[in-house]
Amino acid sequence: MVLSRRRERAGRSRGRSTRGPAGPTAFKAPKTPKPRTPSAFERALEGVEFEEDGAEWTVRTVRWCADSGALVVWYFDSLEAEKYEISEKAMLDAIENGSAFDCLEYSSFSEVHFRAGLKRF
């Protein structure tokens, strides 16, 4: 009996419980981010132009993407769009409908913000 009390005291001093094994913990599903509209700061990226890998890119819009569960920035290769006469309205329609153009891409806000050479937020 003396030995078990010593163990109890030793357990308490180390922050351990002496009341028996811990009960099972409930499984928690990962939280899915809630869709949101972009802030004014995020929308300010729309219309920004930047150059990367010899292409001239223009940010078209910032929108919530259900597939990635985050805000994404849609941007297009200005020269390619002009070459194939793809209008900005056609690009917006493609974004809405899930269609694709070779000149239209999307990335995370922070990635495009960095690519455009803007100061960190």
C-alpha positions in Angstrom: 0.0 0.0 0.0 2.9 2.4 0.7 4.4 1.6 -2.7 1.1 2.5 -4.5 0.8 5.8 -2.7 4.3 6.7 -3.7 3.4 6.0 -7.3 0.3 8.1 -7.0 2.3 11.0 -5.6 5.0 10.6 -8.2 2.3 10.6 -10.9 0.7 13.8 -9.6 3.9 15.6 -9.4 4.5 15.0 -13.1 1.1 16.2 -14.1 -0.3 12.7 -14.7 -3.7 11.6 -13.6 -4.0 8.7 -11.2 -7.6 8.1 -11.8 -7.3 5.4 -14.4 -6.9 5.3 -18.1 -8.2 8.2 -20.2 -11.5 7.6 -21.9 -11.7 7.3 -25.7 -11.6 10.5 -27.6 -14.2 11.2 -30.2 -13.2 11.3 -33.8 -13.2 14.8 -35.2 -13.6 15.2 -38.9 -11.4 17.9 -40.5 -13.0 21.2 -40.7 -14.0 22.3 -44.2 -13.5 26.0 -44.8 -16.7 28.0 -45.3 -17.1 29.8 -48.7 -16.4 33.5 -48.4 -16.3 36.5 -50.6 -12.9 38.2 -51.2 -12.0 41.2 -49.1 -11.3 44.6 -50.6 -7.6 43.9 -50.1 -7.9 40.7 -52.1 -10.0 42.2 -54.8 -7.4 44.9 -55.3 -5.3 42.3 -57.0 -7.8 42.3 -60.0 -6.4 44.0 -63.0 -2.8 43.7 -61.9 -0.3 42.7 -64.6 2.9 40.8 -64.1 5.4 38.9 -66.2 6.6 35.4 -65.5 8.5 32.9 -67.8 8.2 35.2 -70.7 4.4 35.5 -70.5 2.5 38.7 -69.6 -0.2 37.8 -67.1 -3.3 39.8 -66.1 -5.3 39.0 -63.0 -8.9 38.6 -64.0 -10.8 37.9 -60.8 -10.5 36.6 -57.2 -13.1 33.9 -56.3 -13.9 31.1 -53.9 -13.1 27.7 -55.4 -15.2 24.8 -54.0 -12.7 22.2 -55.3 -9.7 23.6 -53.4 -11.8 25.0 -50.5 -10.0 28.4 -50.7 -9.9 31.7 -52.4 -8.1 31.5 -55.8 -6.9 34.1 -58.2 -7.8 33.6 -61.9 -5.3 35.2 -64.3 -4.7 34.9 -68.0 -1.9 35.2 -70.5 -2.7 38.5 -72.2 -0.8 37.8 -75.4 -2.4 34.4 -75.9 -5.9 35.8 -75.2 -5.3 38.5 -77.7 -3.9 36.1 -80.3 -7.0 33.9 -80.1 -9.4 36.8 -79.6 -10.7 35.5 -76.2 -12.7 38.1 -74.5 -12.7 38.7 -70.8 -16.5 37.9 -70.7 -15.7 34.5 -72.3 -13.1 33.9 -69.6 -15.6 34.8 -66.9 -18.1 32.4 -68.5 -15.4 29.7 -68.5 -14.7 30.3 -64.8 -18.4 30.0 -64.0 -19.0 26.9 -66.1 -15.8 25.1 -65.3 -14.7 25.3 -68.9 -11.1 25.9 -69.8 -8.9 28.0 -72.0 -5.2 27.4 -72.4 -4.4 31.0 -71.5 -6.5 30.9 -68.3 -5.0 29.6 -65.0 -5.6 30.0 -61.3 -3.4 29.8 -58.1 -3.7 30.8 -54.5 -3.9 34.4 -53.5 -0.5 34.4 -51.8 1.2 32.8 -54.7 -0.1 35.3 -57.3 0.5 38.2 -54.8 4.2 37.1 -54.6 4.5 36.5 -58.4 3.2 40.0 -59.1 6.0 41.3 -57.0 3.8 43.1 -54.5 4.8 43.7 -50.9 3.9 41.0 -48.5 0.7 41.4 -46.6 
